[in-house]
């Protein structure tokens, strides 16, 4: 059965006040799993490209997913439970719960560029059943450090959402009303696709675009 009302939520810097990918790397640095100096130097370069809208997503994912391939799934899951309490719960935006409740009668989907290992437990914590995220490849339950399919980033978010709708026998035409909440210029392709694009604590580029286009701008902080 298709649905008429679709509420889409970016995760990082939207429902969260920080970036879950960044927080996961910080957690691993604190654990001594990855080298602080080497990681932070490369990560800063990637972050500058992200803010400029020039990020090579596959190069970044090769860098970011590498630690998943270096440890067992059991160890990663144990670390993730700690990570949720130490890094994620403190950065949930204060307005996130009210926003999600506002759409309680709509089909709610978190759609994020961050990989599904990091984000699936966060989506479950929010009580959101549907997650579209970059898929980290697994073989026999263990991560390979590679990506499956199209990363959920920029135009890739639109493509992944269209695939997700098609699997459910639906299409954009079957959705009568749609919202997308995001902070980032990198989400302009999907923001431009929905009926109600909403900029949440937006970066400067998205803020200017939203003001020019007459999009709603809100804060969850």
TAGIRA-V177472 format. One record per residue. SS is DSSP state (a for helix, b for strand, c for the rest). NEAR is the number of other C-alpha atoms within 10 Angstrom. D_FIRST is the distance of its C-alpha to the first C-alpha in whole Angstrom. Layout:
BEGIN
{{SS;NEAR;D_FIRST} {SS;NEAR;D_FIRST}}
END
This chain:
BEGIN
{{c;6;0} {c;12;4} {c;15;7} {c;15;10} {b;17;13} {b;20;13} {b;21;17} {b;28;18} {b;23;22} {c;22;25} {a;26;26} {a;24;30} {a;22;32} {a;25;29} {a;27;28} {b;22;31} {c;19;35} {c;18;35} {c;17;34} {a;23;33} {a;17;34} {a;16;37} {a;18;37} {a;19;37} {a;20;39} {a;19;42} {a;20;41} {a;17;42} {a;16;45} {a;12;46} {a;11;46} {c;10;48} {c;14;45} {c;15;46} {c;12;49} {a;14;48} {a;10;51} {a;9;49} {a;15;46} {a;15;46} {a;10;48} {a;12;45} {a;17;42} {a;11;44} {a;12;44} {a;19;41} {a;15;40} {a;12;42} {a;14;40} {a;17;37} {a;15;39} {a;12;40} {c;15;37} {c;12;38} {c;18;37} {c;11;37} {a;17;34} {a;13;34} {a;10;38} {a;16;37} {a;19;34} {a;13;37} {a;16;39} {a;20;37} {a;21;35} {a;14;39} {a;17;39} {a;20;36} {a;17;38} {a;14;41} {c;14;40} {c;12;39} {a;15;35} {a;11;37} {a;10;39} {a;18;36} {a;14;34} {a;10;37} {a;15;38} {a;19;34} {a;11;35} {a;12;38} {a;19;37} {a;19;34} {a;10;37} {a;13;39} {a;19;38} {a;18;34} {a;13;34} {a;13;37} {a;18;36} {b;22;32} {c;18;33} {c;15;34} {c;14;31} {a;20;28} {a;14;27} {a;11;27} {a;14;25} {a;19;23} {a;10;23} {a;11;23} {c;15;19} {c;12;18} {c;11;16} {c;18;14} {b;16;12} {b;20;15} {b;19;16} {b;23;20} {b;27;21} {b;24;24} {b;24;27} {b;26;28} {b;22;28} {a;18;25} {a;19;28} {a;21;30} {a;23;26} {a;19;24} {a;16;26} {a;21;27} {a;19;23} {a;12;23} {a;12;26} {a;15;24} {c;12;21} {c;17;19} {c;13;16} {b;16;15} {b;20;18} {b;24;19} {b;25;23} {b;26;25} {b;18;25} {b;23;29} {b;20;29} {b;16;30} {b;7;32} {c;6;33} {c;10;31} {b;17;34} {b;22;33} {b;18;35} {b;18;35} {b;19;33} {b;18;30} {b;10;27} {c;12;26} {c;15;25} {c;24;27} {c;22;24} {c;22;27} {c;21;28} {a;15;26} {a;18;25} {a;23;22} {a;20;21} {a;16;21} {a;20;19} {a;20;17} {a;14;16} {a;14;16} {a;16;13} {a;17;11} {a;13;11} {a;10;11} {c;11;7} {c;11;7} {c;17;8} {c;16;11} {a;16;14} {a;8;14} {a;13;10} {c;16;12} {c;11;14} {b;16;16} {b;18;17} {b;21;20} {b;24;22} {b;28;25} {b;31;27} {c;27;31} {c;25;32} {a;23;33} {a;23;31} {a;24;28} {a;19;29} {a;15;26} {a;22;23} {a;24;25} {c;13;26} {c;14;22} {c;19;20} {c;14;21} {b;16;23} {b;23;25} {b;21;27} {b;27;30} {b;24;31} {c;20;34} {c;22;34} {c;16;37} {a;13;39} {a;16;38} {a;21;34} {a;20;36} {a;13;38} {a;15;35} {a;20;33} {a;12;36} {a;9;37} {a;11;33} {c;11;33} {c;15;30} {b;14;30} {b;18;32} {b;14;32} {c;14;34} {c;18;32} {c;16;36}}
END
